[in-house]
Amino acid sequence: MMATAATCAFFPAANQPPESGAKSSGNLGGSLPGSIDTRGLNVKKPSFGSLQAKANAQAPPKVNGTKVGVMDGFKNDDEVISSHHPRTFINQLPDWSMLLAAITTIFLAAEKQWMMLDWKPKRPDMLADPFGLGKIVQDGFVFRQNFSIRSYEIGADRTASIETMMNHLQETALNHVKSAGLMHGGFGSTPEMSKRNLIWVVTKMQVVVDRYPTWGDVVQVDTWVAASGKNGMRRDWLLRDSNTGDILMRASSQWVMMNKETRRLSKIPDEARAEIEGYFVDSPPVIDDDSRKLPKLDETTADYTRTGLTPRWSDLDVNQHVNNVKYIGWILESAPMQILEGCELAAMTLEYRRECRKDSVLQSLTSVLDKEVGDFTDFGNVECQHVLRLENGGEVVKGRTEWRPKLVNGIGTLGGFPADFA
């Protein structure tokens, strides 16, 4: 349509009186009022009176004594004299209306086909919360958000890594606080917490994984909070397959407040408690508390040791200490390769003891329970104990992991990739 309007601006069709002897211009679809263009907009009709010229202003040239023929539509001297309405310069140009009409028809047909394209996703599970923005459900107590598993979030097993799923937990926790209108600086700090330089820190995390999602799956994460003692808060999560509703993972965590400046734990101020207690849910945790004491590991009791672990700048969060999800990767650095290749993580309990800063150098220690070291030929469920500590001996995280054999039909499959991808 823009091409038609632009061309008409340069080549307007002149309206000839009915008594004129000139040929009809052949406009397609009938004539339109001179003051209205093809889009129905009022426009000024341009005047070309100053451009009128006689066709015989110059005699036809001769080449080698032969008179050169003139273009059809130009008149000789006798025709000009006998004509009461001499044709203007504009009328001498070729009639482009048919060509422009054809071009316009093609563009209109293409535009119609473009608008009729079906842009709806073919998979039903992609319809729910396609942008992953999240929403408050269940009378304002539960926050729900969907995540699509990306290709860069899967590991060597062609399933989502435990770090990916833990990042989803952290993301929904922060979005829950933000959606409730309580985000006010810091890492999930409320307005009253910010006034007192208080932040949340996790002290314990328990995770049970029933099944790991694969590339392209969409997971639905529900999270809520509850009271934990006098000065703590508990946060629970449920991860489901958004297509089937099957539970993939359960997680429960305990949090306390810490002064951002002194790095000391703090009681929950009454003003801050008033902000958050209205969101507490009176329900038991999704995982029974594992109260078993974790033994102390050192170089003499550990089966496997990994030293020289240092944080990168990208490992730090907005509070300038290492993100707690990063600890999981460091803990698994010292797990034996036989377990990593033959088993998958089924459950995990972590106890956070102290912070890790950007200049810290750490050691990862692992011991395997109820198994002779190096004997993993007959896999059953395997339990390991872990310690992540500073080089000076201060414990950062203590943990326990449980592993189960990988499914036989899961080994060697490509998890949705083309067969020649690997």
C-alpha positions in Angstrom: 0.0 0.0 0.0 2.9 2.4 0.7 4.3 1.6 -2.7 1.0 2.5 -4.4 0.6 5.8 -2.5 4.2 6.8 -3.2 3.9 6.1 -6.9 0.6 7.9 -7.2 2.2 11.0 -5.7 4.6 11.2 -8.6 2.3 9.9 -11.4 -1.2 11.2 -10.8 -3.8 10.3 -13.4 -5.3 13.4 -15.0 -9.1 13.7 -15.2 -10.1 14.4 -18.8 -13.4 15.9 -19.8 -15.9 13.5 -21.4 -15.9 15.4 -24.7 -12.1 15.1 -25.1 -10.9 13.1 -28.0 -8.1 11.6 -26.0 -8.1 8.0 -25.0 -9.4 6.8 -21.7 -6.8 6.3 -19.0 -8.3 2.9 -18.0 -8.3 3.3 -14.2 -9.0 0.0 -12.4 -12.1 -0.2 -10.3 -13.7 3.1 -11.4 -12.8 6.7 -10.7 -12.4 8.2 -7.2 -13.1 11.8 -6.1 -10.1 14.0 -6.9 -9.7 15.0 -3.3 -9.5 11.5 -1.9 -6.7 9.1 -2.4 -6.8 5.3 -2.5 -6.6 5.0 1.3 -9.6 7.3 1.9 -7.5 10.2 3.2 -8.3 13.8 2.1 -5.4 15.2 0.0 -4.8 18.2 -2.1 -4.8 17.6 -5.8 -1.5 18.8 -7.2 -1.6 21.4 -10.0 0.6 20.8 -13.0 -0.5 23.8 -15.1 3.0 25.2 -15.0 4.3 22.0 -16.6 2.1 22.1 -19.7 4.1 22.2 -23.0 3.4 21.7 -26.6 4.4 18.6 -28.3 5.8 20.5 -31.3 8.1 22.7 -29.2 11.0 21.1 -31.0 11.0 19.5 -34.5 11.8 15.8 -34.7 15.6 15.3 -35.1 17.1 13.6 -38.1 19.9 11.0 -38.1 21.8 10.6 -41.3 19.1 12.3 -43.2 16.3 10.1 -41.9 13.5 11.5 -39.7 13.4 9.8 -36.4 10.0 8.5 -35.4 8.3 10.0 -32.4 6.8 8.0 -29.5 3.2 7.1 -29.7 1.0 9.6 -27.9 2.9 12.7 -29.1 1.1 14.7 -31.8 2.5 16.6 -34.8 1.8 20.2 -35.5 -1.5 19.6 -37.4 -2.9 17.4 -34.6 -2.0 20.0 -32.0 -3.7 22.8 -33.9 -6.9 20.8 -34.5 -7.1 19.6 -30.8 -9.2 21.8 -28.5 -7.6 20.1 -25.4 -3.9 19.6 -25.9 -2.4 16.8 -23.8 -0.2 17.8 -20.9 3.3 16.5 -20.2 1.9 14.3 -17.4 -0.5 12.7 -19.7 2.3 11.7 -22.1 3.8 9.3 -19.5 2.9 5.6 -19.6 -0.2 4.5 -17.7 1.1 2.6 -14.6 -2.3 1.9 -12.9 -2.6 -1.7 -14.0 0.9 -2.6 -12.8 0.4 -0.8 -9.5 -2.9 -2.5 -9.0 -1.3 -5.9 -9.5 1.5 -5.1 -7.0 -1.0 -3.9 -4.5 -3.1 -7.0 -4.8 0.0 -9.2 -4.3 1.0 -7.3 -1.1 -2.5 -7.4 0.3 -2.7 -11.2 -0.3 0.7 -11.7 1.4 -0.3 -9.6 4.4 -3.5 -11.6 4.8 -1.6 -14.9 4.7 0.9 -13.5 7.3 -1.9 -12.5 9.7 -3.6 -15.9 9.3 -0.5 -17.8 10.4 -1.0 -20.0 13.5 1.5 -18.9 16.1 0.2 -21.0 18.9 2.6 -23.5 20.5 2.1 -27.1 19.4 2.8 -28.5 22.9 0.2 -28.0 25.5 2.8 -27.7 28.3 4.2 -24.6 26.7 0.9 -22.7 27.1 1.2 -22.3 30.9 3.0 -19.2 32.0 5.1 -19.1 28.8 7.2 -16.1 30.0 7.9 -17.6 33.4 6.7 -14.5 35.3 5.1 -16.3 38.1 2.0 -15.6 40.2 0.6 -15.7 43.7 -1.9 -18.6 44.2 -3.8 -20.3 47.0 -5.2 -17.2 48.7 -1.9 -15.4 48.4 0.2 -17.9 50.4 1.9 -19.8 47.6 4.1 -18.4 44.7 4.1 -20.4 41.5 6.5 -20.1 38.6 7.3 -22.1 35.5 10.8 -22.8 34.0 11.7 -24.3 30.7 14.9 -26.4 30.9 17.4 -25.0 28.5 20.1 -26.8 26.6 22.8 -25.1 28.7 21.2 -26.2 31.9 21.7 -30.0 31.4 24.7 -32.0 32.3 26.6 -35.0 31.1 23.6 -37.2 32.0 21.5 -35.1 29.6 19.2 -34.1 32.4 19.0 -30.9 34.4 21.8 -30.6 36.9 21.2 -30.3 40.6 22.6 -26.8 40.5 20.0 -25.8 37.8 17.2 -27.0 40.0 18.6 -25.3 43.1 18.8 -22.1 41.1 15.1 -22.4 40.3 14.4 -22.7 44.0 16.4 -19.5 44.8 14.8 -17.6 41.9 11.2 -18.4 43.0 12.1 -17.5 46.6 13.2 -14.0 45.6 10.3 -13.6 43.2 7.9 -14.5 45.9 9.2 -11.7 48.2 9.1 -9.3 45.2 5.6 -10.2 44.2 4.4 -9.7 47.8 5.8 -6.2 47.7 8.4 -6.8 50.4 11.6 -6.5 48.3 13.6 -3.6 49.5 17.3 -4.1 48.7 19.7 -6.8 49.9 19.0 -10.4 49.0 15.3 -10.6 49.7 15.3 -8.1 52.6 12.1 -6.4 53.6 11.9 -2.6 54.3 12.3 -3.0 58.0 15.2 -5.4 57.5 17.0 -2.9 55.3 16.7 -0.2 57.9 18.6 -2.4 60.3 21.1 -3.8 57.7 19.6 -7.3 58.1 19.7 -10.0 55.5 18.5 -13.6 55.2 21.0 -16.4 55.3 20.2 -20.1 54.9 21.4 -22.5 57.7 20.0 -25.8 56.5 18.8 -27.3 53.2 17.2 -30.7 52.6 16.4 -31.9 49.1 14.8 -35.1 47.7 14.8 -35.7 44.0 12.4 -38.3 42.5 13.2 -37.6 38.8 15.4 -35.1 36.9 13.8 -33.1 34.0 15.3 -33.2 30.6 16.0 -30.6 27.9 12.7 -28.9 26.8 10.7 -29.9 29.8 8.7 -27.3 31.7 8.8 -27.5 35.5 6.3 -25.8 37.8 7.8 -24.6 41.1 5.6 -23.8 44.1 7.1 -22.2 47.2 5.8 -20.9 50.5 7.1 -19.8 54.0 6.4 -20.8 57.6 7.7 -20.0 61.0 10.7 -22.0 62.4 11.2 -21.5 66.1 11.3 -18.0 67.6 13.9 -16.4 65.3 13.8 -18.5 62.1 11.8 -19.0 59.0 11.2 -22.1 56.9 10.8 -22.1 53.2 9.5 -25.2 51.3 9.4 -26.0 47.6 7.6 -28.5 45.3 8.8 -29.0 41.7 6.4 -30.7 39.4 6.3 -31.6 35.7 3.9 -29.0 34.4 2.6 -31.4 31.7 1.9 -34.4 34.0 1.7 -32.9 37.4 4.2 -35.5 38.7 6.4 -34.3 41.6 10.0 -34.1 40.6 11.7 -32.7 43.6 10.9 -31.6 47.2 13.0 -29.2 49.2 12.8 -27.6 52.7 15.2 -24.9 54.1 15.7 -23.0 57.3 16.7 -19.3 57.4 17.9 -16.8 60.0 18.7 -13.1 59.9 22.2 -11.7 59.9 23.6 -8.2 60.3 25.1 -7.2 57.0 27.8 -5.0 58.6 28.9 -7.1 61.6 28.2 -10.5 60.0 26.6 -11.7 63.2 23.2 -13.5 63.5 20.3 -11.4 64.8 16.9 -11.9 66.3 14.0 -11.1 64.1 12.9 -7.5 65.1 9.2 -7.1 65.9 8.7 -4.7 63.0 10.2 -7.2 60.5 8.2 -10.0 62.0 5.0 -8.0 61.4 5.9 -7.7 57.8 6.4 -11.4 57.1 4.3 -13.3 59.5 1.1 -12.6 57.5 2.5 -14.8 54.8 3.4 -17.8 57.0 1.6 -21.1 56.3 0.7 -23.4 59.1 1.8 -26.7 57.5 4.4 -29.3 58.2 7.6 -29.3 56.0 7.5 -31.3 52.8 10.5 -33.3 54.1 10.9 -34.7 57.5 13.8 -33.0 59.3 17.0 -35.1 59.2 18.5 -34.6 62.6 21.3 -37.0 62.3 24.6 -35.5 63.3 27.1 -35.1 60.6 30.6 -36.3 61.6 33.7 -34.2 61.3 35.9 -34.9 58.3 39.6 -34.1 57.9 42.5 -35.4 55.8 42.8 -38.6 57.9 39.1 -39.6 57.7 38.2 -38.5 54.3 38.4 -40.9 51.3 38.7 -38.2 48.7 40.1 -34.7 48.8 40.0 -31.8 46.4 42.1 -28.7 47.3 42.8 -25.3 45.9 39.1 -24.3 45.2 38.8 -20.5 44.9 35.7 -18.4 44.2 35.4 -16.5 41.0 33.8 -13.1 40.8 30.7 -14.6 39.2 30.3 -16.9 42.2 29.5 -13.9 44.5 25.9 -12.7 45.1 24.8 -9.1 45.8 25.8 -9.5 49.5 29.4 -10.1 48.4 29.6 -13.7 49.6 29.5 -16.9 47.6 26.1 -18.0 46.6 24.9 -21.0 48.5 24.2 -22.9 45.2 27.9 -22.7 44.3 28.8 -24.8 47.4 27.0 -27.8 45.9 29.3 -27.9 42.9 32.4 -27.6 45.2 31.1 -30.4 47.4 30.7 -32.8 44.4 34.2 -31.9 43.2 35.6 -34.5 45.7 32.9 -37.2 45.0 34.5 -40.3 43.3 34.0 -40.4 39.5 32.6 -43.9 39.8 29.6 -42.6 41.7 29.1 -39.6 39.5 29.1 -41.8 36.4 27.1 -44.7 37.7 24.7 -43.0 40.1 22.4 -40.0 40.3 21.9 -37.8 43.4 18.7 -38.8 45.1 18.8 -36.8 48.4 21.0 -34.2 50.0 21.2 -32.5 53.4 23.4 -29.4 53.8 24.3 -27.5 56.9 25.8 -24.0 56.3 28.3 -23.0 59.0 30.0 -19.8 57.8 30.4 -17.6 54.8 32.9 -17.9 52.0 34.3 -14.6 50.6 36.0 -13.8 47.4 39.5 -14.3 48.8 38.8 -17.7 50.4 40.7 -20.9 49.4 38.8 -24.1 50.1 39.1 -27.8 50.4 36.4 -30.4 49.5 36.4 -33.6 51.5 34.3 -36.7 50.9 33.9 -40.1 52.6 31.9 -43.0 51.3 29.8 -44.9 53.9 29.2 -48.7 53.9 31.4 -49.3 50.8 35.0 -50.3 50.4 36.9 -47.4 48.7 37.0 -48.0 45.0 34.6 -50.9 45.0 31.6 -49.6 43.0 31.0 -52.6 40.7 27.8 -53.7 42.4 25.9 -50.5 42.7 23.1 -50.1 45.3 22.2 -46.9 47.1 25.3 -45.2 48.2 25.7 -42.6 51.0 28.4 -40.1 51.3 29.5 -37.5 53.8 31.0 -34.2 52.8 32.8 -31.2 54.2 33.7 -27.9 52.5 36.2 -26.0 54.6 38.7 -23.2 54.4 42.4 -24.0 54.2 42.8 -22.9 57.8 40.3 -25.6 58.9 37.1 -23.5 59.4 34.1 -25.4 58.1 31.9 -23.7 55.5 29.4 -26.5 54.7 28.8 -30.0 56.0 26.6 -32.3 54.1 25.3 -35.8 53.4 24.3 -37.1 50.0 22.4 -40.3 48.9 22.9 -41.8 45.5 20.9 -44.3 43.5 21.9 -46.3 40.4 21.0 -44.7 37.1 18.3 -46.3 35.1 19.6 -48.8 32.6 17.5 -47.4 29.8 18.7 -44.0 30.6 22.4 -44.7 29.9 23.3 -44.2 26.3 20.1 -42.3 25.4 20.5 -38.8 24.1 17.6 -37.2 26.0 16.0 -35.5 23.0 19.2 -34.6 21.1 19.6 -35.9 17.5 21.3 -39.3 17.4 24.5 -37.9 15.9 24.7 -34.9 18.3 27.2 -36.6 20.6 
